[in-house]
Every structure is written in C-alpha cells, then in structure tokens.
Amino acid sequence: MALFSSLTPVLVAIICVLIGVILKKTNAEKEKHETKSKPLSRPWVDEDLKDGTDHHLEEEEADEEWQGLDEKVAHVPFFAERYPEDEMIKRSKMFYELLNKRRSVRFLSDEPVPREVIDNVIRTAGTSPSGAHTEPWTFVVVQDPYLKHKIREIVEEEEEINYKKRMGDRWVNDLKRLRTNWIKEYLDTAPYLILIFKQVYGRLPNGKKKTHYYNEISVSIACGILLAALQNAGLYTVTSTPLNCGPQLRVLLQRPANEKLLLLLPVGYPKKDATVPALTRKPLEDIMVVM
C-alpha cells in the first residue's frame, strides 16, 4: 500500500505527459489540415469585413477561374483647364466655405427632392478614382416607402442590440453628447436612402471573376465625393454604417453575394426645427504637416 502511494504521483505525472503529447499531436494535425484546405489569399485585395457570405465565397473562389484585365487600353492627350493664381485661391476658398457648412443632420424632412439631382450626385461619385479603374461600387437608391420602412426595421433591431450589448459602455457614453440612439426615424422620412455597396470582385462578360483592387478604399473615396456633391446641391445626410445589418439589407435589396454594404445615407432637406450638436473642427495647424 505504501509502495502504491509513493508511485501514484509518478503515474499521474506520466499520464499528464502522455495526454499533453496526444493533444499537441492532434492540434498540429488540425492546423496542418486547416492550412492545406484554406484558399490562398489574393495579393492587393483588401481584407474585407466578414459577414455570413464570406465562408461561402472562399469555397467558390477555390473552384472558379479568375481573369486579368485587358491590357489594350488606348492613351489619349490630356488637356487640363488652368486658372490664374488669384482665381485658384478664390475657388479653393469658396469650396472650403461650402463644405465647411456640411453637418450630419438626423432630422430630415419628407419634402420631395428632384430625382435628377440624385442622378447627378451619383454620377459625380462615379468619377472617383479606383484601383486599376475597376470602379467597384454600386449605389442603390431607395425611394419606395415600404422598402425604406423594412430597412428601418432591420437597422433598428440590430442597432438596439449594438447599443445594449455589442458596443460597450465607452462607445455608448461617447455618443450620448450627440443624442443619438438606435431609433432612426430619418430612414422613413428622408425621400431617398442611398446604400453604397463595395464589390469585392467583379464579373467579366465571359463569366470569369476579375479582381477589384483596393475595393474598400476606392468605394470610400467615392463616398467622400458623394458627400461633397450632396452639399453642393443643398442636400443633407448623416453617414450611417449599420453594424451587423449588411447581409440582411443585401438580401432585402436583392444584391449579389459579391457586394457588401459599406455606407447608408438618408438624403433630403433638413426639417425646419432640425438641430445639430455645437461642434467645432480642428484648425489647419492640427491636421496639416508641411515638411
């Protein structure tokens, strides 16, 4: 009995070592299998925010054929309009003063906006530069009241969860001064909702995929130009990035699996009693460094 008691710690130690070796071997084999089965990442493509379709897309990419872009693009002379220096200074100052009036407005009127204006601002956004000129954007304009309300239901349901569970106390507290919450009345009242989708890859006429380089950066630049175009036209919006709503909104709007929601903009005129936070912008010396 005494001999058994003295051997017990040794046996326990041996058993623990054996278990450790077995687990290590199992994990190594699992990692080897996952590495082998994981598709190779494509160079120069953004790491996109994950949603429910990503796993499915990765499986497709392993089987589908990709094709490069056509090399035969004609180059033509470029003629630029050049202004006198005093005109340049005047125009740049006027444009700054126009954009400096831009505010995020959450109280939007249901007053109709000419559709041609919306067409023109989206044409303007479409002039944005993009990686290898792939133009990886889709602007979905929603004016149907039923669809707008369905979008509001999806967004508010997820946003309530975001505020109460996902975002955390610090984020929620930082938003209190802006008096924002998960209630998004403007999704019903704004005459137009513009949902901007990034195309993570494209399709060629022959059905093969084409790579969309820097798709998220390219679409983000287009969104900035769109905001400037809206301000120039006298329209207002609030930039909305509905967390965890992308897959549902894509299905609702019947967008293909290669498109992912990047931004949602309610667009219209401010209500007569609209308010905005009394915020200031950083001065030039805080945002520019001259070397």
CORQUI-V649421 format. One record per helix or strand of 2 or more residues. SS is the DSSP state (@ for helix, = for strand). FROM is the first residue (numbers start at 1). TO is the last residue. If there is no record, write none. Layout:
SS_FROM_TO, SS_FROM_TO
This chain:
@_2_37, @_54_63, @_85_99, @_115_125, @_131_133, =_137_142, @_145_166, @_169_176, @_186_189, =_192_199, =_201_203, =_209_211, @_215_232, =_236_237, =_239_240, @_246_252, =_259_268, @_284_287
